[in-house]
């Protein structure tokens, strides 16, 4: 059976859609007030560094995913607990993104529909797509992403017509100094969304031959930053920093203020569809990473049966990770970045890269 392949453009679109995912939903960086857009702009540097670490690690072991690289770097015995950690990590983040989707839909357009039904239906759709193969996932990114960009640009243009729109809401720049910006950069924004680009290590082996990894990785980070920065600037210009901080779904709140001649209104439905598309790629990416990791760990020839099993685990897990929205936010914003994201996105990849670098140098000396 021929190995499935992704083109460079497909992978860029998938990774950007994955990174944006549920980031557009929330008031990320709101602790910096009117400088929230600077948080993402400055964090882009950290995003480039992390992407370089992930790509460089993969270049030492061409054609291998992160799960296949770890045993070759640290040895088979030590590698098993690390691989299991990453698989559990991918499953947890998939369930977390599912919960984000469920909370969004339950709070907006399907407020009388049980969140269990919403999440279960969404999971069936994702598993169905991934069951068709990663090429189907890549083609969806190639088709959906341009539509996504056009839609968000239309929303930005419409936001500029709102009476409350004022670019002065972004001033004074760094009026509270650099400390609030730095507090938002690390660990929150560096790990969400930029650190989540570690998922690219599971997709790199699927790339067509001759693809330039650095161009793909750095283009994905740059494009993600541009979209997030522009979006925050537009939303802040409409809502202002205080309202932006208080709103749970600030982009949705800003879009509801659009009214053209008291006739064209209710563009929030468009935003919800965009968010659904973004979360689809987020959840799909994590599930693919987990399924591939399990298949490679157990040396299975295909991951379709694993996908079905993961679907039955992730959907209920999304419901039990927190009893309510307040507890869910506390776990996701305070505990997860510090105790889960930093070790798995930054510390372990850096250690793997250092060990791989030393091994490579020693092998060159021997040869």
C-alpha positions as CSV (number, residue, x, y, z in Angstrom):
1,X,0.0,0.0,0.0
2,X,1.6,3.3,-1.0
3,X,2.5,5.7,1.7
4,X,0.3,8.8,2.1
5,X,1.9,12.1,1.3
6,X,1.3,15.8,2.0
7,X,2.5,18.7,-0.1
8,X,4.3,21.6,1.4
9,X,1.3,23.9,0.9
10,X,-1.1,21.4,2.5
11,X,1.1,21.1,5.6
12,X,1.4,24.9,6.0
13,X,-2.3,25.3,5.7
14,X,-3.0,22.4,8.2
15,X,-0.4,23.7,10.7
16,X,-1.7,27.3,10.6
17,X,-5.3,26.1,10.9
18,X,-4.2,23.9,13.8
19,X,-2.4,26.7,15.6
20,X,-5.2,29.2,15.1
21,X,-7.7,26.6,16.1
22,X,-9.3,27.7,19.3
23,X,-6.9,30.6,19.9
24,X,-9.3,32.9,18.0
25,X,-12.0,32.1,20.5
26,X,-10.5,33.5,23.6
27,X,-9.1,36.8,25.0
28,X,-5.5,35.5,25.0
29,X,-3.0,38.1,26.1
30,X,-5.7,40.2,27.8
31,X,-3.5,40.7,30.8
32,X,-1.4,43.1,28.8
33,X,-4.5,45.2,28.1
34,X,-4.1,47.4,25.0
35,X,-0.7,45.7,24.3
36,X,-2.2,42.3,23.8
37,X,-1.3,42.4,20.1
38,X,2.4,43.0,21.1
39,X,2.3,39.8,23.2
40,X,1.9,37.7,20.0
41,X,4.3,39.8,18.0
42,X,7.1,39.3,20.5
43,X,6.2,35.7,21.2
44,X,6.7,35.0,17.4
45,X,10.5,35.0,18.2
46,X,10.0,32.2,20.7
47,X,7.7,30.4,18.1
48,X,10.5,30.5,15.5
49,X,13.0,29.1,18.1
50,X,10.7,26.2,19.1
51,X,9.9,25.4,15.4
52,X,13.6,25.3,14.7
53,X,14.1,22.9,17.6
54,X,11.4,20.6,16.2
55,X,12.6,20.8,12.6
56,X,16.3,20.3,13.5
57,X,15.4,17.2,15.6
58,X,13.6,15.7,12.6
59,X,16.5,16.5,10.2
60,X,18.8,14.3,12.3
61,X,16.4,11.4,11.7
62,X,14.8,11.9,8.2
63,X,11.4,10.1,7.6
64,X,10.9,9.5,11.4
65,X,8.2,10.9,13.6
66,X,8.8,12.2,17.1
67,X,7.6,8.8,18.5
68,X,10.2,7.0,16.3
69,X,13.0,9.5,17.1
70,X,12.8,9.3,20.9
71,X,14.1,5.6,21.1
72,X,17.0,6.4,18.8
73,X,18.0,9.4,20.9
74,X,17.6,8.1,24.5
75,X,17.5,4.4,24.0
76,X,14.5,2.0,24.0
77,X,14.2,1.5,27.8
78,X,14.0,5.2,28.7
79,X,11.9,6.0,25.6
80,X,8.7,4.1,26.5
81,X,7.6,6.4,29.4
82,X,8.4,9.5,27.4
83,X,6.4,8.2,24.4
84,X,3.5,7.3,26.6
85,X,3.6,10.9,28.1
86,X,3.3,12.4,24.6
87,X,0.5,10.1,23.6
88,X,-1.5,11.0,26.7
89,X,-0.6,14.6,26.1
90,X,-2.0,14.5,22.6
91,X,-5.2,12.8,23.8
92,X,-5.6,15.3,26.6
93,X,-5.2,18.3,24.3
94,X,-7.7,16.8,21.8
95,X,-10.3,16.4,24.6
96,X,-9.5,20.0,25.8
97,X,-10.1,21.4,22.3
98,X,-13.3,19.3,22.1
99,X,-14.5,20.9,25.3
100,X,-13.7,24.3,23.9
101,X,-15.9,23.5,20.9
102,X,-18.7,22.2,23.0
103,X,-18.7,25.3,25.3
104,X,-18.7,27.6,22.3
105,X,-21.7,25.9,20.6
106,X,-23.6,25.3,23.8
107,X,-23.2,29.0,24.7
108,X,-24.2,30.4,21.3
109,X,-26.3,28.7,18.6
110,X,-27.3,25.4,20.3
111,X,-28.0,26.6,23.8
112,X,-30.8,24.0,24.4
113,X,-28.8,21.1,23.0
114,X,-26.9,19.0,25.6
115,X,-23.1,19.5,25.3
116,X,-22.7,15.7,25.2
117,X,-24.6,15.5,21.9
118,X,-22.6,18.4,20.4
119,X,-19.2,16.9,21.3
120,X,-20.2,13.4,20.2
121,X,-21.4,14.6,16.8
122,X,-18.2,16.6,16.3
123,X,-16.1,13.6,17.2
124,X,-17.9,11.4,14.7
125,X,-17.2,14.0,12.0
126,X,-13.5,14.2,12.8
127,X,-13.0,10.4,13.0
128,X,-14.8,10.0,9.7
129,X,-12.4,12.5,8.1
130,X,-9.2,10.9,9.5
131,X,-10.4,7.4,8.7
132,X,-10.2,8.4,5.1
133,X,-6.4,9.0,5.5
134,X,-4.2,12.0,6.2
135,X,-4.3,13.0,2.6
136,X,-8.0,13.8,3.0
137,X,-7.1,15.9,6.0
138,X,-4.5,17.7,4.0
139,X,-6.9,18.4,1.1
140,X,-9.4,19.7,3.6
141,X,-6.8,22.2,4.8
142,X,-6.1,23.1,1.2
143,X,-9.7,23.8,0.5
144,X,-11.0,25.2,3.8
145,X,-8.0,27.5,4.7
146,X,-8.4,30.0,1.8
147,X,-12.1,30.3,2.5
148,X,-11.3,30.8,6.2
149,X,-8.9,33.7,5.3
150,X,-11.4,35.3,3.0
151,X,-14.1,35.1,5.7
152,X,-11.9,36.6,8.4
153,X,-10.8,39.4,6.2
154,X,-14.5,40.2,5.4
155,X,-15.1,40.3,9.2
156,X,-12.2,42.6,9.8
157,X,-13.4,45.0,7.1
158,X,-16.9,45.0,8.6
159,X,-15.5,45.6,12.1
160,X,-13.8,48.8,10.8
161,X,-17.3,50.1,10.0
162,X,-18.6,49.8,13.6
163,X,-19.3,53.2,15.2
164,X,-17.2,52.3,18.3
165,X,-14.1,51.4,16.2
166,X,-11.1,53.5,17.3
167,X,-7.5,52.7,16.8
168,X,-6.8,54.9,19.8
169,X,-7.9,51.9,21.9
170,X,-4.4,50.5,21.3
171,X,-2.7,53.5,22.9
172,X,-0.6,54.2,24.9
173,X,1.7,51.5,23.5
174,X,3.6,49.9,26.4
175,X,1.8,52.3,28.6
176,X,2.1,49.9,31.5
177,X,5.7,48.9,30.6
178,X,7.0,45.6,29.5
179,X,6.2,43.5,32.6
180,X,2.5,42.8,31.7
181,X,3.6,41.8,28.2
182,X,6.3,39.5,29.4
183,X,3.9,37.9,32.0
184,X,1.6,37.0,29.1
185,X,4.3,35.7,26.9
186,X,5.7,33.1,29.3
187,X,4.3,30.6,29.9
188,X,0.8,31.2,28.5
189,X,1.2,32.5,24.9
190,X,4.5,30.8,24.2
191,X,2.9,27.4,24.9
192,X,-0.5,28.3,23.5
193,X,-0.5,28.4,20.6
194,X,3.2,28.5,19.5
195,X,4.5,25.5,21.5
196,X,1.7,23.3,20.1
197,X,3.5,23.4,16.8
198,X,5.3,20.3,18.2
199,X,2.6,18.4,16.3
200,X,4.5,19.1,13.1
201,X,7.0,16.4,14.2
202,X,4.2,13.8,13.6
203,X,3.4,15.2,10.1
204,X,6.9,15.8,8.7
205,X,7.5,12.1,7.7
206,X,4.4,12.4,5.4
207,X,5.9,15.3,3.4
208,X,6.7,14.9,-0.3
209,X,10.4,14.5,-1.1
210,X,12.4,17.7,-1.6
211,X,10.2,19.8,0.8
212,X,12.1,22.5,2.6
213,X,11.2,22.0,6.3
214,X,12.5,25.4,7.5
215,X,10.4,27.3,4.9
216,X,7.3,25.3,5.9
217,X,7.8,25.7,9.6
218,X,8.8,29.3,9.7
219,X,6.0,30.3,7.1
220,X,3.4,28.6,9.4
221,X,4.6,30.6,12.5
222,X,4.8,33.9,10.6
223,X,1.3,33.5,9.0
224,X,-0.2,32.4,12.3
225,X,1.3,35.5,14.0
226,X,0.0,37.8,11.3
227,X,-3.5,36.5,11.6
228,X,-3.6,36.6,15.4
229,X,-2.0,40.0,15.7
230,X,-4.3,41.5,13.0
231,X,-7.4,39.9,14.7
232,X,-6.5,41.3,18.1
233,X,-5.9,44.8,16.8
234,X,-9.3,44.8,15.1
235,X,-11.1,43.4,18.2
236,X,-9.4,45.8,20.6
237,X,-10.2,48.7,18.3
238,X,-13.9,47.8,18.6
239,X,-14.2,46.6,22.2
240,X,-11.3,48.4,24.0
241,X,-8.9,46.7,26.4
242,X,-11.2,46.6,29.4
243,X,-14.1,44.9,27.5
244,X,-11.7,42.7,25.7
245,X,-10.4,41.3,29.0
246,X,-13.9,40.7,30.3
247,X,-15.4,39.0,27.3
248,X,-15.0,35.2,27.1
249,X,-15.4,35.2,23.3
250,X,-14.2,38.7,22.3
251,X,-14.3,38.2,18.5
252,X,-17.8,36.9,18.7
253,X,-18.8,39.9,20.9
254,X,-17.2,42.4,18.5
255,X,-18.8,40.8,15.5
256,X,-22.3,41.1,17.0
257,X,-21.8,44.9,17.0
258,X,-21.7,45.0,13.2
259,X,-24.8,46.6,11.6
260,X,-24.9,47.9,8.1
261,X,-27.8,50.2,7.5
262,X,-29.8,48.3,10.1
263,X,-30.2,45.6,7.5
264,X,-27.0,43.4,7.4
265,X,-26.5,42.1,10.9
266,X,-25.9,38.8,12.8
267,X,-22.5,38.1,11.3
268,X,-21.7,36.1,14.5
269,X,-22.9,32.9,12.7
270,X,-20.0,33.3,10.3
271,X,-17.6,33.6,13.2
272,X,-19.0,30.5,14.8
273,X,-18.5,28.6,11.6
274,X,-14.9,29.8,11.3
275,X,-14.2,28.7,14.9
276,X,-15.7,25.3,14.2
277,X,-13.4,24.9,11.3
278,X,-10.4,26.0,13.3
279,X,-11.2,23.6,16.2
280,X,-11.8,20.8,13.7
281,X,-8.1,21.0,12.6
282,X,-6.9,21.4,16.2
283,X,-8.7,18.3,17.4
284,X,-7.9,16.4,14.2
285,X,-4.2,17.2,14.5
286,X,-4.0,16.0,18.1
287,X,-6.0,12.8,17.3
288,X,-3.8,12.0,14.3
289,X,-0.7,12.5,16.4
290,X,-2.0,10.2,19.2
291,X,-3.2,7.5,16.8
292,X,0.1,7.5,14.8
293,X,2.1,7.4,18.1
294,X,0.1,4.4,19.4
295,X,0.4,2.6,16.0
296,X,4.1,3.2,15.9
297,X,4.7,2.2,19.5
298,X,2.7,-1.1,19.0
299,X,4.1,-1.6,15.5
300,X,0.6,-1.7,13.9
301,X,0.4,-1.5,10.1
302,X,-2.5,1.1,10.1
303,X,-4.1,3.4,12.6
304,X,-7.8,3.2,11.5
305,X,-8.8,0.9,14.4
306,X,-6.8,3.1,16.8
307,X,-8.7,6.2,15.6
308,X,-12.1,4.6,16.4
309,X,-10.8,3.7,19.9
310,X,-9.5,7.2,20.5
311,X,-12.9,8.7,19.5
312,X,-14.6,6.7,22.2
313,X,-12.1,7.9,24.8
314,X,-11.7,11.6,23.9
315,X,-15.4,12.5,23.7
316,X,-16.2,11.5,27.3
317,X,-12.9,12.7,28.5
318,X,-13.8,16.2,27.2
319,X,-16.7,16.2,29.5
320,X,-15.0,15.0,32.7
321,X,-11.7,17.1,32.6
322,X,-13.6,19.8,34.5
323,X,-16.9,20.0,36.3
324,X,-17.7,23.6,35.2
325,X,-16.3,26.4,33.0
326,X,-14.6,28.2,35.9
327,X,-12.7,25.1,37.0
328,X,-11.9,24.3,33.3
329,X,-10.4,27.8,32.8
330,X,-8.3,27.6,36.0
331,X,-6.8,24.2,35.0
332,X,-6.2,25.3,31.4
333,X,-4.7,28.7,32.0
334,X,-2.8,28.2,35.3
335,X,-1.8,24.5,35.8
336,X,-1.5,23.1,32.2
337,X,1.0,25.7,30.8
338,X,3.4,25.4,33.7
339,X,3.3,21.7,34.5
340,X,2.5,20.1,31.2
341,X,3.2,22.4,28.3
342,X,6.7,23.6,29.4
343,X,8.1,20.1,30.0
344,X,6.7,18.5,26.9
345,X,6.9,21.4,24.4
346,X,10.2,22.9,25.5
347,X,12.3,21.0,28.0
348,X,12.2,17.4,26.6
349,X,12.5,18.6,22.9
350,X,15.6,20.7,23.8
351,X,17.2,17.8,25.7
352,X,16.4,15.4,22.8
353,X,18.0,17.9,20.3
354,X,21.2,18.3,22.5
355,X,21.6,14.5,22.8
356,X,20.9,14.0,19.0
357,X,23.5,16.7,18.2
358,X,26.1,15.0,20.4
359,X,25.4,11.6,19.0
360,X,25.6,13.0,15.4
361,X,29.0,14.6,16.2
362,X,30.3,11.4,17.7
363,X,29.2,9.3,14.8
364,X,30.9,11.8,12.4
365,X,34.1,11.5,14.3
366,X,34.0,7.7,14.2
367,X,33.4,7.6,10.5
